[in-house]
Amino acid sequence: MGGVIGQAVVLGFGMLVHEASVLLVILKRYAAAELPGRFEVDRRSLIKNIA
């Protein structure tokens, strides 16, 4: 793929990835608001596992 078509595909893919990441952030915020207790526990256990 070359030229304009290739650029359009790359641009479209980049926009899709951006949309997906925005949706993920929104979902994470929603989940954090819905389940604050469980989210905190998960985060603490993750930090313990990493440290």
N, C-alpha and C positions, 0 to 999 in steps of 0.2 A: 504494500500500500504506500502510495506516495502523494505528495502535494496536498491539495486541499482536502481530499477525502481522509487521508491519514490524520491531518490536523483536526478535522471535525470529530473523528472517532476518539482521539485522545482527549479533546475538549469535553465531549459528551461523557466519556468514562470518568474524567476528573470531576465533573459536576455530579455524577451519580455517587461517587465516593464521598464527596462533600455532603450531599443530601443524607447519605446513610450515616455519616459521623454526627451530623446535627440531630438526626432522629435518635441515635444512640445516647447522646448527651441528654436529650429531653426525657428519654425513657429512664435513664439513670436517676435524673432529678425526681421524676415521678415516683420511682421505686423508693428512693430515699425518703420522700415525703410520706409515702404510704406505709412503709415498714421501717421506721427509724431505729427501733430496737434491734431487729434482725440485721439491718445494714451495719449498725455499729459493731455488733458481735462479729460479723463477717470481716469487717475491716480490721478489727483487733487481731483476729486469728490470722489474717493474711500478713499483717505486720509482724506477728510473732514468728510465722513460718519463714519470712524473708530474713529477719534479724538473727 
